[in-house]
Amino acid sequence: MSETQHLPLSVQPVVRYPREAQVGKTYLMTIDLQPSGNEWEYEEEEYPIYCMLETSPLFSNKPVGEPAVVMHRFGGSYGAAKFLLTAAQEEMEGEIRITLVNGWGVPIRVLSLDDVKIRQQINRPLRIIEEYQQETFVSQTVTSAQELQENVSVEDNQEIVDSDEIRQELGVSVSSESSDEPFNQENFIQPLYDLPSLNLAIARLVNVGTDTFAIWVVNAPYPSGNVLRDCVWLPHLTQAWVEWQQMFAGYSRLDISPGATSQQANPLPLDFVVPASSQPSSYTARLMQYLGISLWSWLFDEQILNTFERSGGIAKSQNTRLRMRLEIRDPDLIVLPWEIMQREPGQSAISLSQNVLFSRTVSEVEPLPYLQLDQTLNILLVFGEDQTLQLEQEAGILEQILSNSSVVANNYSEYALCMVHTLLQPTPEELIQQLETKAYNVLFYTGHGLQGPDGGLLFLRPGMTLNGIELAQVLTSTGVKLAVFNACWGAQPAAVNHQAVPHSSLAEVLIRQGLPAVLAMRDEIALHESHTFIQAFVAALRSRKPIDEAVTEARQQLLIVYRFNQPAWTLPILYLHPDYNGELIKNFDEGITELPEISIPEITSLLPNAYLRSLSPEGKTLQLRPAVTRIGRTSENDIVIPEPSVSRRHAEILCLHTLKGTTVRTYYLEDLSTYGTTWVFRANGWQQIHRQKIPLESGMKLKFGSTKSQPWEFIIEDS
C-alpha cells in the first residue's frame, strides 16, 4: 500500500432526499461526490466510496444497484448511489445518517440530515419521476473535510410510481409486454456476493420489427452502469451461423434463424480474421473466429462496451475476476454459441478468459432456499437408456474419473472428498427415492434424451421417462445444487416448424424452477471429449473453486487437448441462478473439522453451550445451534432480527471442533450480508466486518445491520 493511500479524500457530498415525506410513499434518494479541486493523490485510477444509510424508523431503505460512488482521477464520479426510501406508516420526525466508508471498510465521514418529517398529507402535489429524469427535491453540499457545514434547501418531493420506464432504469426485469403488477421492490437483482458482477440481457422488440433487439445491463458493479440500447440483427450473423451449423452441428442440428437472411448470400469475409501466429489458419478456425468476433461486436457496442470495460477495471482493481452473466430472452438466440465471443483475433474467447467468469442466467426464477455449503462432493451418477454405451463399462470409467479426478487431489488434504453413488437405468421411482435421501449435492446424468416443451424427456430405461418439470420438483426439494447432463440436448430448446419454443430447454426449466446451477451440452459431445472435460471440472470443484471457475478451467483443458478449431470447448453451457454465487464446497481452516448437528451426541452434549443475549430492554437470550446458527431478517433463519438494515441472510455463527486428543469447541462469526454491515465492539469502538470470518470470545458485543441496531452479547456457558 502506497503512502498516498492513507491521505484523506477531499470531496463535496451532494445528497438529494425527501425532507418531508408522505406516509407509506416511496422516494428516490441519491448520493454523489464531487472533488474539492485538489489534485488526484492516489495511484489507482478509480476510488470507490461506499454509502451506508441509517434511516430507521423514518424510512426503510433499499439500494438500487451497488450502494457506492466510484470516483475517477479525471474529476467526478461515474454516477450517484441510489436508494429507495419507503416512509413509515405513521407521522414522526427524525434524522437520516449517512456513513461514507472507504474500500477497506473504514468510515471516513458521517453526514446527519436533520429535521426530516413524515406526514399523513403533504400540502404541495407530488411530481412523478419519468424515465432518466431526476428532479431535485433537496440539495445539500458539505464543503469541509474536517467540519460538516450544512446548507439545505427544499425544492420538491418525489414519489416513485408504477411505470415500465422506472423499472428499466432501476434494473428491474423488463418485458416487451405491458404489466399491471404493482411496483415491487423485491424484484431488484441483488449484488452477487463477493465478485463484481455484470448481468446483460437480450430481448426481441416485437413492436418495432422482427429483427430488432434490446440489449441492456441488468446489474453492474457501479451505479451508473445500467444502460440500454437497441440494435438490428444483421444478415451476416445469420449467414455465419448457418455455415457454423453446416460445419460443426451434429445430428441434433436446429435450423433456427434468429433473423432474416440477405436476399443474396455473399461469401463471408473470413480473410479479415488474421491468425495470431504466422501458421496457416484452417477454414474452420477462421469461421469460428469470425462468428465469435461478429457476436462480440453485435453485443458489446457503444454504452454496453463502456460498462463492460469499467466493470472489468473495478474487478481488476480488487485483484479478482469479473463475473459476467448473459440472459437471452429470445428463444431463437439461445442456440447460438455465445461462449465463443472474442473481441479481436489473438484474444481469448470470453468463456476462456482469465479475467471473466462467463455463464448464462434466467431472471424469471423461483427464489433460492438457504444454501449451506458442503465439505464433500456427493455425486449421484445416473445412467439412463443409451444403446450406444456399454453401461457397466462406462459406469466404471466415470466412477474412476469422478472419485480420482486428480492425482493432486489424492495427495493434499485441502482437496474435498468425492463420494459417488451409481444408478444404472433406474425407474423414475428409484431415482426419486434415492434423491429424497438428501445425501447428494450434484446430480450427474448421462443417457438418451429428447427436447420438449417442459424441458424434454430423460429416457431412464425402455418405456420409462421423466420430464424436466418432474425432475426440477424433486431436485429443488432435496438439496441438489448442481445438475450435470452429459447429453447432446440439455441446453437446446425444443423447436416446432423451425421456431424455438420459449423456455423449453432442460437447463432453463431447471433454473426457472429454482435449481442453483445446471451444466448441459449445446450439441453432441464425443465420449473421449466428455471424459476430459469431466475430469478437469471435478478436479476444480474438489479444489473448492466456484462452479463457473471450474467450468472455465475444464473448458481450457478441452482447448488444450482438442485445439481451437474443434468445437469441443464450445459445447458445455453453464446456467446459474441469478442469486447464486456458484460456491459449492466450503473452505474451512486447515486442521478444523466441523461436526454435523446430529452427529456424535456423546461429544457435543459434554461441551458447554453458547448463547446470543440481546442487550435491549426485555431482550431475549437465544441458544446457538451445535453447528451453524443462521442470522437474518427472514423467517428461515435460526435467529430472526426483523430490522430493515438486516439482510435476508446476514451472518452465521459457526461452531467448529478441533479433534486433537481432546475436543475443543471454537466459535466463528462470518459476515454474509450484502454490504458488510456486521459489527464487533473492540477497544476503539464498533468495527465493521466485511466478508470476514472472525473468532468469537465470550463477552464480545455484536450488532447486525445499522450501528444503531440492537446490541447482542455472545456468551459461552461457564466461561
N, C-alpha and C positions, 0 to 999 in steps of 0.2 A: 504494500500500500504506500503510495507516494505521500509526501508531506502535505501536498496541497489538498489531499482528500480530507484532511481534518479541518480545513477552513470553513467558516460559515458561508452558506449560500445566501447572497443578498437578493431578495425578491420582494415584490409587492403583490400580496394576495388580492384577487378580485373575486368577491363572493356575491352571488345572486341567490336570494332566498325569500320566502314569504314571511314578512314581518307580521302580517295579520292574515290569518287563515280561517276558513270556514270548517266547522266540524265535519269529519268524515271525508273531506275532499283531498285529492292527491295533487301535489305540486312538484315542479321540476326545480331542483337546486343545482347550481353549477359552481365549481371552484376552479379558478385558473390562477396561474402565477406568471408575473411579468418581471423580467430582470430589472434591477435598480439602476443600471447604467454602468456598473463596473465591468472590467474585462473578465472573460471566462477564465477561471483559475483551476480548471480540472483537466486531467489527462483524458478522461472519457469524452466521447463526442456527445453523449446524452447523459442526463442525470434524472432518475425517477424520484419523485416525492409522493408518498402515499398519504391519503386523506382519511382520517378516522373520525367518524361523526358520533356525537353523543346528543341524541335528540329526545330521548325519553324524559318525561312522559308526554311531551307535547306531540311528538310525531313518532311513527315507526318509519324506518328508512331502509331503502334497498338500492344498492349501486346499480347503475346501468353500465355494464362493461367493467373494466378494471378501475378501481377507485384510486387512480393515480394521475398525476400530471407529469409528463415526461418533457423536461426542458432540454434544449439543444444549444450548442455553442454559438449558433448564428443569431441568437436573440429571440426569445419567446419560447412557446411550447407547442406541442403537436395538438393541443386542444384541451378543453376543460374536463375535469372529472364531473360526472353527472350522477345525481341521486334522485330517487323518487321519495318524497316525503308525504306520508298519509297522516292527516291530522287526527287527533284523538276525538272521541265521541262525546266529549263534554267540554265546557268552557274552562279555560285555565290560562295562566301566564307563566313564562319562564324564560330560559335561555337555551341556545344551541351552542355547543362547544365543538370546535374543530381542532384536531391534533395533526400537525404535519410531521411525518415520520420519514427518515431517510432510508436508503436501501439496506442498512444494517439494523433496522428496527429501532433506531434511537430517535425519540421525539426531539424536534428542533424548534418547534413553535406551537403555541396554543392560542387560538382565537376564541373569544367569547362574544356571541351575538345576543345582546340583552334585549329585554322588553319585547319578546315575541308573544303574540296573543292568539288564542283560539277562540272564535266567537260563533254563536249559532247563526248569525246573519252578518254579512258584510254590506255596508251601505252602497258601495260602488259596484257596478257589474263586473263579473269575471270575464276575461278575454280568453279566447281559445287559442291554443298553440297550433299553428298549421305546420306543414312539412318544412323541415330545415329552418324554421323560424324560432328564434328565442328572444321574446320581448322582455326587456329588463323590468323586474319589479323591485329589486333592491340592489344597490351597488355599494360596496364597501371597499376601501383601499387602505391597506396598512403600509406605512411608509418607513417605519423604523425597524431596524433589525434587532434592536435591544428593547425598545419600549413600544407597546402597541397603542397607537393613536387612531381612534376610530372616527370616521366621518360617514354617517349613514343617511341615505335619503330614500324615501319610499316613493316609487313611481307607479307601481301597479301590482296586482296579484294575477296568478295564472292557475288554471285548473287543467289537469290532463284529462282529455276526453277520449271516447272510443273512436278511433279512426285508423284506417289502413296506413295512412302516411306516417302517423306516430309509431305504429308497430314496425314499419320498415326502418325508420330512423333509429329506433332503440334496439333493434336486433331481434324482435320477436318473430316467430315463424310466420313467413309471408306466403300466401297462396294466391294464385291467379283468380280464384273465385272469391266473391264477396262473402263476408261473415257477419252475422248478427250477434256473435258472442260478446259479452261484456269484457271490458279491459281487465286482464288478469295478470297481475304481477308475477305469479308463479310460473308464467311461460318463459320468462327470461332465461337464456342459457347462461349458466354459471361458469366462471373460470375453471379450467381443468387442472386443479391441484397445483403441482409444483413446477411444471414446464410451461413456458409461454406457448399459447395455443392460438392457431389461426384456423377458423372454420369458414369455408366457402360453400356457396350453394348455387346451383344452376336450375332454372325452370323455364319452360317454354311459355311465351306470351301468346296466348291463343287468340286474343282480340286484335292483334296488330299484324298478323301474317303467320303462316305456318313455319317459317324458318327464322323467326326472331326469338331470342332468348334473353333472359335477365340473369346477370351474374352479380352476386353481392356477397359482402363479408358479413357473416352471421355473428362472429365473435373474433375480436382481435386483442392483442396484449396491450394496446394503448387506446385511450378513449376515442380519439378521432379517426380510428381506423375502419369504422363501419361505413363502407362506401358501396355504391350501387351503379351499375351501368347496363345498358342493353346492347346487343350485337346481333348480327345476322350470321347464320350458319353458312359457310362458304362451300361452293361446289367442289373445290379441290380437296376438301376434307372428306367428303363422301367418296370421291374417286380413290383417294388414298386408302380409305377404309375398305372399299370393295377389293382393291388389289391386295390388301393385307389378308382379307378373308380367303382369297384365291391362293395366296402363298402359304399361309400358316394354319388356317382353320382345319380342325379335324372333322370327324363325322357329325359333330354336334353343331355345325355351322348354322348361324342365323342370318338370313339375308334381310336384315332390317336396315333401312336407310334413315339416318337421323334428319336428313334434309333433302331438298331437291338436288338432283344432279344437273350438270350443264347439258344443254341440248346436243352439243358435240364434244365428246370426251377428247381432251388433248393429252398427249403424253405428260406424265408428271415430271417436273423439273428436278429430277434427282441429282443432277450434276452439281447443284448448288451445295449439296452436302459434301464437305471436304473431309476426307479421313483425317483422324487425329495424328496418324503417322504416315510415313511415305509408302506403307504397304498398300497394295491394291485392295480395293473395297468391293465386296460382292454386292449384287443387286439386293439381296435380302437385307444386308446390313444397311444399305442406303435407304431402302424402303422403310425400315424400322425407324431410322433416324429422321427421315422426312416426316413421317406421321407423328413422331414424338415432338419434333420442333414445331410442327403445324398446330398440334393440340395446345402446346405451351403458348404459342403466340396468340391463339384464339382466346384462351382463358386468362392469361396474365397480360392484360393490356391496360395502359393508362393508369387509373387510380388503383386498380387491383394489384398491379405490379408494384406500385409505390408502397402499398400496405404490406405486401409480401416482403419487400426488401427491408422496410423498417422493422417488421416483426422479427425477421431473421437477425437484424442488428441487435435488437433487445435480447434475443436468446444468446447471441454470441457474447454480449457484454456480461451475461450471467454464467458464461462458460458451460452452456448446455445446448441442447438441440431445440429446434422449433417443432412443435407437434402440430402438423397440418392435417386437417380432415376435410374431405370433399363430399358434399351431399349432392347427389344427382337426382333431381325430382322428375326429370323426363325419362320415361322408361326406355325410349329408343337410344338414349345416350349411355345407358348402363353397360351395354355390351362392349363399348369402346375400351381399349387398353390405356386408361389414363395413367397407369403406373409407369408408362414409358416416356412421359413428358420430359423433355430436356430443353434447356434454354438455347443452347447452340452446340455445334459439333465439338467433340472433345470434352464436354462436361458430362457429369453423371446424370442419369435419369433421376427424377425426383424420388422414386422409391428405392434408389440405390445410394442416395446422398448421405454423406457423413454429417450433414448439418440439419437434416429434416427427417422426422419420423412421419411417414405418409400412411394414411388409411382412409377408408370411406366411412360414411355415417348416415344416419337417418334421424330426422328431427321428431317425427310423429311417433313417439315411443311410449310404452308403459314405463313408469318410474322404476328405478333400481331399488331393490331392498338393501338393507345394510349389508355390506360385503366385508367379511373378516378375511384377512389374508391368511394363507396357509403356510405350513412349514414343509409340506411334502407335495410332490406332484402325483396325484392319484388319478390314473387314466383308466377309463372303461373303453376297451378296444373291441369294436363290434364289426364283424364280417357279415355282410348281407349276401344276397344272391348275386353271383358273378360267375358265369360259365367260362370265363377266360382265365380264372385263377384256380390253382390248386390250394384250396383254402387252408388246410392244415400246414402246408409248407410255408405259405405266405404269412400265416399267423406266427409261426416260429421265427421267421425273419424279422417281422415288425416288433415282436416282443423283445428280441435281442437288441434291435435298434433303439427302442424306447427305454429299456431298462439300462442299457450300457451305451448311452448316446455319445459319450466322450470318454476316452481313456483318462483325460484330465479329471473328469467328473468323479472317477472312482478313486483318485489319489488325493483329493483335497476336501477337507471337511466342510468348506464353505459352500460346496455344491449341494443342492437339495436332493433328497432321496426321490426315487421314482418307482411307484408301485403300479403294476399293470394287471388288470383282470380282463380275460378274453371271453367273448361270447361268439360262437360260430353259428350263424344263421338262426338266431333266436326267434321265437314268436313275439309279436308285439307285447303280449302279457309278460313274457320272460324279461324282455328289455325294460319295460316299465317297472317290474318288480325289483330288478337289480338297481335301477336308478333311484328308486324310492328308499333304498338303504341310506341315501345321502352320504355315501362314502367317497364320492368322486367329484373332482373339480374340473376334469376335462373329459369330454366325450370324443372319441376318435372313431369315425365310421369310414369303412371302405366297402364298396359294393355298387350294385346297379341302382340307378335311379332314373326318374323321368320328370321333366318340367311340368308344372301345372299351376293353376291359379292360386292354390293355397300352399305354395312352397313346394309343390311337386310331391312325388311319392318315393319313399325308400322301399325297395324290394328286399325285405328281410329274409324271406325264404319263399319257395314257389307257392304262389297263391296267397301270400300274406304280405300286406303293405302297411305303411304308416305315413300319413301326410305331414306336411310341415307344421300346420297348426297343432295337430295332436302331439307332435314331438316337442313343440315350443311349450305347451302347457306342462308337460312333465319335467322338462329341463329347468324351467324357471321356478318350479316349486321344490326342486331337490338340491339346489345349491351349486349346480354346474355353472362355471364361469366362462368356459371356452368350449366351443364345438368345432371340430376339425373334420372336413369332409374331403376324403381323398377320392373324389369322383369328378367327372367332367362337367357336371351340370349344376353344382351348388350355387354358383354366383351368376347364373344366367336366368333371365326372365323367361316365362312362357310366352309363346307367340301364336297369334291367330291371324291367318292371311297376311303374314309378314308384318304384323303390328304387335309390338311388345305389350303384354298385359301388365298394367301398373302394379307395383308392389308384389310381384309374383315369384321372384327368385327366393330360394330357400334362405339365403343369407339375410335378405331384407325382412322376410317374415319372422325369423327368429329374433332379430334385433328389435323390430317393432313390438314384439310381444314381451320384451324386457330382458332378453339374454344379454349379458355384458359384451361378449365377443364371439365372432364367427369367422373362421378361416375356410374359404372354399376355393374351388378352381374355376377359372373363367372358361376353360376348354379342356380338352383331353390332355392328360399328362402321362408320359411313359412311366413304366414301373420303376426303372432304374433312376429316373429323374425324381420321382416322388420319394424314393429311399434317401437320396442325397439331401433333399430338402428337409425331410422329417428328422434326419439325424442332426443336422445343424440347428434346426428350430428347437428341438427338445433340449439339446445341449445348452442353448442360450437361455431357455426357460429355467433349466436346472441351476444355471449360474445367477438366478434371481433377477433377470432382466425383464422389463415390461414386455408385454406381448408384441407391441408394434416394433420395438427394438429387436426382438427375437426374429420377427418376420424379415426385417431388413437384413440381418446377418445371414439368415438362411437363403434369402434371395441373392445376396452377394456370392454365396457359395455356389449356387446354381450358375451364376455368370462365370465364375472362375472355371468351373468344370466343363460347362457346355457352350461357352463363348457367347459374345454379344448378339450375333445374328441368329441365334437359335432362340425360339420363343419360350423356353422352359422358365426362365426367371420372370417372365411377364405373366405367368399363369396364376400364381397364388393371389387371391383377393382378400384383403382383411377388412372386415367391418367392425367398428367399435361403437358401442352405445355412447351417445353424446355426453353422458355424465360419468363415464368410466375412464379411469386413467391408465388402464392396461396392466396394473400390477396384479400379479398372481401369487407369487411366493414372497413371504416376508423376510426381510433382513434382520436377524437378531444378532446381538453382540456375541462374539466368539466365547464359547465355554458356558453359555447360559442356555438352559433348556426350560421351555415353558411347559408346565403340567396342565393337561386339559382339565376343564372344570369338574368332570365327574371321575377322573382317574386318581388312583392311589389315595382313597379317602383316609386310610390309616395314617398317611403322612400329613395331608392337609389339615386334618382335624386336630393335630397336635400343635400346629403353628398358630401364633396369635392372629387375631382378626384385625382388619383395618377399616376405618370409617372416614366419611366426609361429614363434618359438622358445620351447619350454617351458623354464621355469627350474627345474623339478623335477629331482631326481637322475635321470640317464639319460633326460632328456627329449628329445623329437624336435624337429627343425626342419622345418617344412612350408611348401612354396612356395605362395603365393597364386595364384589364377586371374587371367587377364588382365582380366576384367570384374567379376564378382561372386563372392566366396567366402562360402559359407554355413556358419554355425557353429551347432551344436546337439547335442542328446543322441542323436538317432536316425540311422540309417544313411544316410538320403537326403541328409545334409549333406556338404559337402566336408571339413570338419574336425569330427570327432565327439569330443565330450567326454562320456563316459558317467558323469556325476555327477547325483544326484537333483535338485540345485538348479538344473540347467541345463534350460532349456525345450527342447521339440522343435525349434522354430525360434527360436533365441536371438538371433542377431545376424548382420549381414552386413558385410563389408568391401568397399566399392565402389571400383573403380579407374576414375577418370574422367579424361578428356583434354580439355584446353583447346587448341583449334586456332586459334592467333593467330600466324601466321608460323612459329614453331617449336611442336612438340608438347610440352606439359608434362603429366606424369602426376601426379595427385593422388589420395591415398587418404583415404577417409572410413570411419569406424566408425558403424554405425547399430544402435541397440538395438531388437530386436523381441520381447524376452522378455515373458512375461505380466505380470510385476510390476516390470519395470525394474531387473533385477539384473545389469547390466553395469557394470564398474568401471574407472576410469582412475587411475593414480597420478600425483599432482601434488605441488607443493611442500608443501602442507599435508596430505598423506596421500591415502588412497584416496577417490575421489569417485564417486558413483553417477551413471550416465547413465540418464535415464528418457525413453524415446521420443524420443531426440535423435539427430542426425547430426552428428558432430564430425570435424574434420580430424585425420589421424594424421601424426606425425613419427617418423622413425627413432629408435629407442631408447625409445619410450614403452612402459610396462608396463601390462598389461591383466589383468583377471580376469572370468570368466564364471560367474554363479551366486552362490554364497556368497563372503563376504570371505575365507573360509578355503580357497577353491578354489585349484588350482594357478595360479601366475602365468605369464603369457606376455609375451614381448617382441616388439614389432613392429620389423622390420628392413628397410631398403631397401638393396639391394646397392650397394656402393661409395660409401656416404654417410657 
